[in-house]
Amino acid sequence: MNKQPLTPAGFQAVQTELYALPESELHAQSILIKYDFKNWIVAHFILEPSQVDFLNALPASCITFLADSTSVAVANKLPIYLEKQDNPITPMGNKFIRPKDELEGTASSDGSFTVDGQLTIEIGYQ
C-alpha cells in the first residue's frame, strides 16, 4: 500500500486499498490497527513531524479507543471518515482529535455477530 497524505482524500484512498484486500489480509491489517495503532498510522500516512508528535502525545485511553473502533470498522468494511480542519495561520489554541464511534453490533442465537455503522474521526483546533 502506498502512503497517503492525512487528508480526507488520502484517508479514503487508504480505505479503498484496504477494503480491496483479500479477507485474510484485511483481517491481518485490522489486528495491526488494534495492537499497533500508532505505527500503523505512521506506515500508511505521510505525516509532518508535528503530526507524529501529536499522535505520540495522545493519551493511551484515546489511542485504545481509536485502535478498537478503527479495527472493528476495518474488519467489517464499514465507512471511516476523516473530518480535518486546515492548520491555522495563526495560533488558535489547542489541537484536538474527536473520534465519533457510531458502530453497533448484533449477536444472534445462531452464533453470528454483525456490526453496522460508521466511524468519523475529527481533527481540528479550538
TORPA-4810 file (N, C-alpha, C, O; in nm, 3 decimals):
<nodes>
NODE_1_0.084_-0.118_0.000_0.000_0.000_0.000_0.088_0.124_0.000_0.191_0.129_0.067_M
NODE_2_0.046_0.222_-0.076_0.120_0.348_-0.083_0.079_0.439_0.032_-0.037_0.443_0.071_N
NODE_3_0.178_0.513_0.085_0.147_0.613_0.187_0.064_0.724_0.124_0.086_0.762_0.010_K
NODE_4_-0.031_0.774_0.201_-0.119_0.881_0.155_-0.111_0.999_0.252_-0.074_0.981_0.368_Q
NODE_5_-0.144_1.119_0.205_-0.149_1.233_0.297_-0.264_1.215_0.396_-0.364_1.150_0.365_P
NODE_6_-0.249_1.271_0.514_-0.354_1.264_0.615_-0.457_1.373_0.586_-0.464_1.475_0.654_L
NODE_7_-0.534_1.347_0.483_-0.642_1.434_0.439_-0.764_1.346_0.418_-0.751_1.224_0.413_T
NODE_8_-0.883_1.405_0.405_-1.000_1.321_0.375_-0.980_1.234_0.249_-1.018_1.117_0.249_P
NODE_9_-0.921_1.291_0.144_-0.898_1.213_0.021_-0.795_1.103_0.043_-0.813_0.992_-0.005_A
NODE_10_-0.688_1.134_0.114_-0.587_1.033_0.144_-0.641_0.922_0.232_-0.608_0.805_0.214_G
NODE_11_-0.725_0.960_0.325_-0.789_0.864_0.414_-0.878_0.769_0.335_-0.878_0.648_0.359_F
NODE_12_-0.954_0.823_0.240_-1.041_0.741_0.155_-0.958_0.648_0.066_-0.997_0.534_0.042_Q
NODE_13_-0.844_0.697_0.017_-0.758_0.615_-0.068_-0.705_0.494_0.009_-0.702_0.383_-0.045_A
NODE_14_-0.663_0.515_0.134_-0.614_0.403_0.216_-0.728_0.305_0.241_-0.710_0.184_0.233_V
NODE_15_-0.846_0.359_0.273_-0.962_0.273_0.299_-0.998_0.190_0.176_-1.030_0.072_0.188_Q
NODE_16_-0.994_0.251_0.058_-1.025_0.179_-0.066_-0.926_0.065_-0.088_-0.966_-0.045_-0.124_T
NODE_17_-0.797_0.092_-0.067_-0.696_-0.013_-0.082_-0.716_-0.125_0.020_-0.705_-0.243_-0.014_E
NODE_18_-0.746_-0.088_0.145_-0.768_-0.188_0.249_-0.885_-0.279_0.213_-0.875_-0.401_0.223_L
NODE_19_-0.995_-0.218_0.172_-1.118_-0.296_0.150_-1.112_-0.379_0.023_-1.200_-0.462_0.000_Y
NODE_20_-1.009_-0.358_-0.059_-0.989_-0.441_-0.178_-0.902_-0.563_-0.147_-0.887_-0.652_-0.232_A
NODE_21_-0.844_-0.568_-0.028_-0.758_-0.680_0.009_-0.840_-0.808_0.028_-0.958_-0.802_0.060_L
NODE_22_-0.776_-0.924_0.007_-0.842_-1.050_0.042_-0.877_-1.050_0.192_-0.810_-0.983_0.271_P
NODE_23_-0.979_-1.124_0.231_-1.026_-1.124_0.369_-0.915_-1.153_0.470_-0.909_-1.089_0.575_E
NODE_24_-0.827_-1.248_0.440_-0.721_-1.282_0.535_-0.625_-1.165_0.556_-0.581_-1.140_0.669_S
NODE_25_-0.593_-1.092_0.450_-0.505_-0.975_0.463_-0.575_-0.860_0.533_-0.514_-0.788_0.612_E
NODE_26_-0.703_-0.842_0.504_-0.779_-0.738_0.572_-0.785_-0.767_0.722_-0.770_-0.677_0.805_L
NODE_27_-0.806_-0.893_0.756_-0.809_-0.933_0.897_-0.673_-0.903_0.963_-0.669_-0.851_1.075_H
NODE_28_-0.565_-0.935_0.894_-0.431_-0.908_0.948_-0.411_-0.758_0.970_-0.353_-0.717_1.071_A
NODE_29_-0.459_-0.676_0.877_-0.447_-0.531_0.892_-0.530_-0.482_1.011_-0.486_-0.394_1.085_Q
NODE_30_-0.649_-0.538_1.030_-0.733_-0.494_1.143_-0.666_-0.530_1.276_-0.680_-0.456_1.374_S
NODE_31_-0.594_-0.642_1.281_-0.521_-0.680_1.402_-0.405_-0.583_1.426_-0.383_-0.540_1.539_I
NODE_32_-0.333_-0.548_1.320_-0.224_-0.450_1.334_-0.277_-0.315_1.383_-0.216_-0.251_1.469_L
NODE_33_-0.390_-0.273_1.330_-0.451_-0.146_1.373_-0.483_-0.152_1.522_-0.454_-0.058_1.596_I
NODE_34_-0.541_-0.262_1.565_-0.580_-0.275_1.706_-0.461_-0.274_1.801_-0.464_-0.208_1.905_K
NODE_35_-0.356_-0.347_1.766_-0.246_-0.367_1.860_-0.122_-0.282_1.834_-0.031_-0.279_1.917_Y
NODE_36_-0.117_-0.212_1.720_-0.001_-0.128_1.689_-0.048_-0.003_1.614_0.007_0.032_1.510_D
NODE_37_-0.148_0.062_1.669_-0.217_0.172_1.601_-0.122_0.282_1.556_-0.126_0.323_1.440_F
NODE_38_-0.039_0.331_1.646_0.049_0.443_1.612_0.141_0.408_1.494_0.152_0.485_1.399_K
NODE_39_0.206_0.294_1.502_0.296_0.254_1.393_0.221_0.228_1.264_0.273_0.254_1.155_N
NODE_40_0.098_0.176_1.273_0.019_0.152_1.153_-0.013_0.286_1.085_-0.005_0.298_0.962_W
NODE_41_-0.050_0.386_1.163_-0.079_0.518_1.107_0.045_0.576_1.040_0.037_0.626_0.928_I
NODE_42_0.159_0.570_1.107_0.284_0.623_1.052_0.323_0.549_0.924_0.378_0.610_0.832_V
NODE_43_0.295_0.420_0.917_0.330_0.340_0.799_0.239_0.365_0.679_0.278_0.336_0.566_A
NODE_44_0.119_0.418_0.702_0.021_0.433_0.593_-0.009_0.577_0.553_-0.073_0.601_0.450_H
NODE_45_0.037_0.673_0.634_0.009_0.813_0.603_0.137_0.896_0.605_0.228_0.871_0.684_F
NODE_46_0.142_0.996_0.518_0.252_1.091_0.514_0.222_1.194_0.623_0.125_1.269_0.614_I
NODE_47_0.307_1.197_0.724_0.284_1.286_0.838_0.398_1.385_0.855_0.515_1.351_0.834_L
NODE_48_0.364_1.506_0.892_0.462_1.606_0.931_0.515_1.568_1.070_0.445_1.501_1.146_E
NODE_49_0.636_1.611_1.104_0.687_1.581_1.239_0.591_1.626_1.350_0.579_1.558_1.452_P
NODE_50_0.525_1.739_1.331_0.430_1.786_1.434_0.310_1.692_1.447_0.254_1.679_1.556_S
NODE_51_0.271_1.626_1.337_0.160_1.531_1.344_0.202_1.404_1.418_0.123_1.347_1.493_Q
NODE_52_0.326_1.361_1.397_0.377_1.244_1.469_0.385_1.278_1.618_0.349_1.196_1.703_V
NODE_53_0.431_1.399_1.650_0.438_1.442_1.790_0.299_1.443_1.853_0.282_1.397_1.967_D
NODE_54_0.200_1.493_1.780_0.062_1.496_1.830_0.012_1.354_1.856_-0.047_1.327_1.960_F
NODE_55_0.035_1.264_1.760_-0.006_1.125_1.774_0.058_1.062_1.897_-0.009_0.994_1.974_L
NODE_56_0.187_1.084_1.914_0.260_1.025_2.027_0.219_1.086_2.161_0.238_1.023_2.265_N
NODE_57_0.163_1.207_2.160_0.124_1.273_2.284_-0.020_1.240_2.326_-0.063_1.276_2.436_A
NODE_58_-0.095_1.172_2.239_-0.233_1.138_2.275_-0.236_1.045_2.396_-0.150_0.957_2.409_L
NODE_59_-0.334_1.064_2.483_-0.345_0.973_2.599_-0.368_0.829_2.554_-0.430_0.803_2.451_P
NODE_60_-0.316_0.736_2.633_-0.331_0.593_2.600_-0.477_0.555_2.583_-0.510_0.472_2.498_A
NODE_61_-0.565_0.613_2.663_-0.708_0.579_2.652_-0.765_0.623_2.517_-0.854_0.557_2.463_S
NODE_62_-0.718_0.733_2.462_-0.762_0.779_2.330_-0.710_0.685_2.222_-0.784_0.648_2.131_C
NODE_63_-0.585_0.646_2.232_-0.527_0.552_2.134_-0.604_0.420_2.137_-0.634_0.363_2.032_I
NODE_64_-0.635_0.371_2.257_-0.711_0.246_2.269_-0.847_0.259_2.203_-0.889_0.169_2.131_T
NODE_65_-0.916_0.370_2.227_-1.048_0.393_2.167_-1.038_0.399_2.015_-1.116_0.335_1.944_F
NODE_66_-0.941_0.475_1.965_-0.922_0.486_1.820_-0.885_0.351_1.760_-0.939_0.313_1.656_L
NODE_67_-0.794_0.279_1.824_-0.750_0.150_1.772_-0.865_0.049_1.769_-0.884_-0.020_1.669_A
NODE_68_-0.940_0.042_1.877_-1.051_-0.054_1.884_-1.158_-0.021_1.780_-1.203_-0.109_1.707_D
NODE_69_-1.199_0.105_1.775_-1.305_0.146_1.682_-1.262_0.129_1.537_-1.338_0.079_1.454_S
NODE_70_-1.139_0.171_1.506_-1.089_0.161_1.369_-1.073_0.016_1.328_-1.106_-0.020_1.215_T
NODE_71_-1.023_-0.068_1.418_-1.007_-0.209_1.388_-1.140_-0.276_1.357_-1.150_-0.352_1.261_S
NODE_72_-1.241_-0.249_1.436_-1.375_-0.307_1.413_-1.431_-0.257_1.280_-1.486_-0.336_1.203_V
NODE_73_-1.418_-0.127_1.253_-1.470_-0.072_1.128_-1.399_-0.135_1.008_-1.465_-0.172_0.910_A
NODE_74_-1.266_-0.147_1.014_-1.191_-0.205_0.903_-1.227_-0.352_0.884_-1.251_-0.396_0.772_V
NODE_75_-1.232_-0.428_0.992_-1.262_-0.572_0.983_-1.399_-0.596_0.919_-1.420_-0.700_0.856_A
NODE_76_-1.490_-0.501_0.936_-1.626_-0.516_0.883_-1.652_-0.431_0.759_-1.766_-0.418_0.713_N
NODE_77_-1.544_-0.372_0.704_-1.551_-0.288_0.584_-1.657_-0.178_0.595_-1.733_-0.151_0.502_K
NODE_78_-1.659_-0.115_0.712_-1.752_-0.006_0.737_-1.687_0.127_0.702_-1.564_0.139_0.706_L
NODE_79_-1.767_0.227_0.667_-1.710_0.357_0.632_-1.641_0.425_0.750_-1.690_0.425_0.863_P
NODE_80_-1.525_0.481_0.719_-1.450_0.562_0.815_-1.425_0.696_0.747_-1.374_0.702_0.635_I
NODE_81_-1.462_0.802_0.815_-1.449_0.937_0.757_-1.350_1.019_0.839_-1.348_1.010_0.962_Y
NODE_82_-1.271_1.098_0.772_-1.182_1.193_0.837_-1.234_1.333_0.808_-1.249_1.373_0.693_L
NODE_83_-1.263_1.406_0.915_-1.301_1.547_0.904_-1.185_1.625_0.965_-1.160_1.617_1.085_E
NODE_84_-1.116_1.701_0.881_-0.994_1.766_0.926_-0.994_1.912_0.887_-1.009_1.947_0.770_K
NODE_85_-0.976_1.997_0.987_-0.960_2.141_0.961_-0.819_2.166_0.911_-0.725_2.094_0.947_Q
NODE_86_-0.803_2.267_0.827_-0.670_2.307_0.785_-0.595_2.363_0.904_-0.655_2.412_1.000_D
NODE_87_-0.462_2.355_0.898_-0.381_2.414_1.004_-0.409_2.564_1.009_-0.418_2.629_0.905_N
NODE_88_-0.422_2.619_1.128_-0.447_2.763_1.138_-0.325_2.844_1.097_-0.211_2.802_1.118_P
NODE_89_-0.350_2.960_1.038_-0.242_3.050_1.000_-0.181_3.112_1.127_-0.060_3.129_1.137_I
NODE_90_-0.267_3.144_1.221_-0.221_3.196_1.350_-0.266_3.099_1.459_-0.364_3.027_1.440_T
NODE_91_-0.196_3.096_1.570_-0.236_3.003_1.677_-0.381_3.025_1.719_-0.423_3.138_1.745_P
NODE_92_-0.457_2.915_1.724_-0.598_2.923_1.760_-0.626_2.849_1.890_-0.742_2.837_1.930_M
NODE_93_-0.524_2.800_1.955_-0.547_2.722_2.075_-0.502_2.579_2.056_-0.408_2.552_1.982_G
NODE_94_-0.569_2.491_2.121_-0.529_2.351_2.122_-0.581_2.273_2.002_-0.694_2.293_1.957_N
NODE_95_-0.497_2.185_1.953_-0.538_2.090_1.851_-0.611_1.977_1.923_-0.574_1.940_2.035_K
NODE_96_-0.715_1.922_1.860_-0.787_1.812_1.923_-0.819_1.704_1.820_-0.818_1.727_1.699_F
NODE_97_-0.847_1.586_1.872_-0.896_1.475_1.791_-1.023_1.427_1.859_-1.026_1.408_1.981_I
NODE_98_-1.128_1.406_1.780_-1.256_1.366_1.835_-1.309_1.246_1.756_-1.371_1.264_1.651_R
NODE_99_-1.285_1.125_1.804_-1.342_1.008_1.736_-1.490_0.998_1.769_-1.531_1.008_1.884_P
NODE_100_-1.571_0.977_1.665_-1.716_0.962_1.682_-1.754_0.822_1.635_-1.775_0.799_1.516_K
NODE_101_-1.761_0.731_1.730_-1.790_0.592_1.703_-1.942_0.574_1.694_-2.013_0.593_1.793_D
NODE_102_-1.990_0.537_1.577_-2.133_0.510_1.558_-2.150_0.365_1.515_-2.228_0.333_1.426_E
NODE_103_-2.075_0.277_1.581_-2.078_0.135_1.549_-2.180_0.064_1.639_-2.196_0.098_1.756_L
NODE_104_-2.247_-0.033_1.581_-2.349_-0.108_1.654_-2.336_-0.255_1.619_-2.340_-0.293_1.502_E
NODE_105_-2.321_-0.339_1.720_-2.308_-0.482_1.697_-2.434_-0.556_1.738_-2.505_-0.517_1.830_G
NODE_106_-2.460_-0.667_1.666_-2.574_-0.752_1.698_-2.529_-0.897_1.700_-2.477_-0.949_1.601_T
NODE_107_-2.550_-0.962_1.814_-2.521_-1.105_1.827_-2.654_-1.179_1.822_-2.751_-1.139_1.886_A
NODE_108_-2.658_-1.288_1.746_-2.780_-1.367_1.732_-2.761_-1.505_1.794_-2.649_-1.550_1.815_S
NODE_109_-2.873_-1.569_1.823_-2.869_-1.703_1.884_-2.808_-1.808_1.792_-2.770_-1.915_1.837_S
NODE_110_-2.798_-1.777_1.662_-2.735_-1.871_1.570_-2.582_-1.861_1.572_-2.514_-1.929_1.495_D
NODE_111_-2.529_-1.777_1.660_-2.385_-1.764_1.673_-2.323_-1.655_1.586_-2.202_-1.634_1.590_G
NODE_112_-2.405_-1.587_1.509_-2.349_-1.483_1.422_-2.337_-1.351_1.499_-2.408_-1.325_1.597_S
NODE_113_-2.246_-1.269_1.452_-2.226_-1.135_1.508_-2.203_-1.040_1.391_-2.110_-1.060_1.313_F
NODE_114_-2.285_-0.939_1.380_-2.269_-0.841_1.273_-2.249_-0.702_1.332_-2.298_-0.671_1.441_T
NODE_115_-2.177_-0.621_1.258_-2.152_-0.484_1.300_-2.192_-0.393_1.187_-2.159_-0.418_1.071_V
NODE_116_-2.264_-0.287_1.219_-2.305_-0.185_1.123_-2.265_-0.049_1.178_-2.229_-0.035_1.295_D
NODE_117_-2.272_0.052_1.091_-2.247_0.189_1.133_-2.128_0.249_1.061_-2.091_0.207_0.952_G
NODE_118_-2.069_0.348_1.125_-1.956_0.419_1.067_-1.873_0.480_1.179_-1.916_0.490_1.293_Q
NODE_119_-1.752_0.520_1.142_-1.661_0.588_1.234_-1.619_0.719_1.168_-1.578_0.720_1.052_L
NODE_120_-1.629_0.827_1.243_-1.582_0.957_1.196_-1.473_1.003_1.292_-1.491_1.000_1.414_T
NODE_121_-1.362_1.047_1.236_-1.252_1.100_1.317_-1.235_1.246_1.280_-1.201_1.280_1.166_I
NODE_122_-1.258_1.332_1.376_-1.248_1.477_1.354_-1.118_1.527_1.416_-1.087_1.498_1.531_E
NODE_123_-1.043_1.605_1.337_-0.921_1.669_1.385_-0.937_1.818_1.361_-0.966_1.860_1.250_I
NODE_124_-0.918_1.897_1.465_-0.938_2.040_1.449_-0.865_2.120_1.556_-0.776_2.070_1.625_G
NODE_125_-0.905_2.244_1.569_-0.843_2.338_1.662_-0.953_2.409_1.738_-1.056_2.446_1.681_Y
NODE_126_-0.931_2.429_1.868_-1.030_2.501_1.948_-0.964_2.612_2.027_-1.032_2.683_2.101_Q
</nodes>
